[in-house]
Amino acid sequence: MKCDRSRHMGVAGLALLALLSVDLERGVAAEPVETRQRARELGIAIGRHQPGPLNAITDVAGVKVGQVTVNRGEGALKPGQGPVRTGVTVIVPRDDVWHKKVPAGFFVLNGTGEMTGLAWVAESGFLEYPIALTNTLNVPRVANGVMSWMIKRYPGIGITDDTLTPVVAECDDSRLNDSQGRHVSEQDVMAALDGAATGPVTEGAVGAGTGMVSYGFKGGIGTSSRKLTRDEGGYTVGVLVNANHGRREELVVAGVPVGRLYKGGEKASLGAEGSIIVIIATDAPLDSRQLGRLAKRAALGLARTGSTARHGSGDFMLAFSTGNTIPHYPKEHTFAMTHLSDAHINPLLSATVEATEEAILNALTMATTTVGRDGHRVDAISLTALRALLPAAR
């Protein structure tokens, strides 16, 4: 049984810990390493909808997540060799998504970044392969990995079958990683896809999130979900993010301006402006237009954590639904789809906002302090300090 020191300290003691929690200028943590916890475990309950059993994107039946972390070397940067702090995260919408495509839509809040394949999603209204997340300079290699995996599963691609344009989304991890080395290989991508599974999703400095920084703290992968009541339709919405965005002074947690109150991070906002990728899954029977509307609402969840989508930020939101199947080259001229009325979509919109906000917070609270190239250190947010600043978490 772990010891929760906050239970044995008064408010004044907690406030003092908040002031002394992290000295980022010296790069030295002022307190012992903490056991990381998700936001809800800290008492931070976002919104009114309840999460699914796992509070993860994998609460949407059939959705799988796979990750490969590439973490090796230390010391001075040797371009092309290391140190390496990077990886790949994949989201598989359903088994055999090539033949059983899922409706999809997207929203680009600020386009200083890239998510490949969106032109075809916009034109077709569906998604027909897994989604991959990685770092900026690794996009072509990761795309190759997705294509190699797809060709292995579907040997007719490019011969007797259609070609493909993979969906690969990037964030820049060059503050901690030897980005020029492009260290995520095709084999890493294929391993992530082969290992993709339902169940709990590892969060923080893993997979594509290994080298990411968010609000001046260590960021990375976060996930959350919401399960609507029976009266609201009983649908599930799940969100996964790769958080690499925001300046320290912007961070808001459950309405509290934590970034401004958190001490010791005066230099934490210097440098690149970062990006965020948000992937939304739902089992509600939505079409591409409606999924685009969900993707837009994810931007509101992002805003609730304080982001203003700065000029240099790449903020991409992609949503898909497992509630319908779009067949691959159907013989018949028509096929049937169930369509949720817009008059009943409001609970899904609010659930998307809530799950996005909580997924970002989970990325922050689950990430661990990371030292990367040239000794660059990015500290995880102090959970002790966070508890001191948030009445609900004390």
Protein Blocks (a to p, Z undefined) as FASTA:
>chain_A
ZZdfklmccfklmmmmmmmmpcfknopafbdcdddddfklnopaghjbdcdfkopaklpg
hiacddddddededjddehjaccddddddddfbghklmmccddddddfblcbcdehklmm
mmnopafbdcddddfklmmmmmmmmmmmmmmmmmmgoilmccdddddddddfklmpcfkn
opacfklmmmmmmmgcedjddehjehjllmgceehiacdjddddddddfknnopacdddd
ddfedjfklpcgehiafklmpghilmmmgccebjaddddddfbdcdfklmmmmmmmmmmm
mmmnopaoiaklccddddddfkbccdehifbfbdcdddddfklmmmmmmmmmmmmmmmmm
mmmmmpccdddehhiacddddfklmmmmmmklZZ
